[in-house]
Amino acid sequence: MTETANALAKKRPEFRNINAIRDLRTYRLPPAGWVSILHRVSGALMFLLLPFVIWMFDTSISSEISFGRFKAAFESGLLGLPGWFWKCVALALIWAYLHHLIAGLRHVWMDTRHAVSKEFGRASALVTLGLGSTLTLILALKLFGVY
């Protein structure tokens, strides 16, 4: 090797893992990273709230009396917890479903179209975050009776 080649080889950036204690506060995760993490969180949230989904479905279709109990849970509360709490749980489920669906469609699009450029990843991640948040906000306004 020549001296020029040695000098260039020494100036290459060093890639290392981040130190979670020291670097985590200053690490800037790109939008695609946030979508990836939130995709996992939304999947776990849907799994953990599955008993709540089953209860909501069963209670809402069993009879008129059970449907009244279902509505009362969201209006006046259930199990000592106020109705707004149960609406927030339902809203978390709505967000999880919407985000997981949109992020999943993003992944399918990227897999089928081989669209794996950095620019597309950033743009599609921002669309995923924006669309999921906007739809969740619209449904939250409906859930809490704004319209």
C-alpha positions, 0 to 999 in steps of 0.5 A: 500500500502506498502512503496515500492509501494508508492515510485514506484508510485511517480516515474512514469513519468508525461505526460502533454501537451506541452507548445506551446510557450516554448516547440515547438522549442525543441519538436522533432516530430517523422517521423510518426507525420510529415507524419500525418501533411503533409498528412493533409497539402497535402489534404488541398493544393489539395483542395485549388488548385482545381480551378487551376487543373480545369483551367489546364484541361479545357485549355489543352483539349478545343482546339489547341489555348487554349492548346497554351495558357496553354503552354504559361502560363508555359513558359512566364507567366500569370496574370502578374506572370512569368512562373516559378511561375506557374511551382512552383504552379504545382510542389506544386500540384504534391507534394501534390498529391504524398504525399497524395497518398503514405501516404494514401496507408501507412494508408490503409496498416496499417489498413488492416495488423494491422501493428501498431508497433512503428518500422513499423510506423517509417520505413513506415513514412521514406519510405513515406517521402523519396519516395514522395520527390524523385518522386517530385524531379524527376518530378520537374526536368522534369517540369523545363526542365532538362531532 
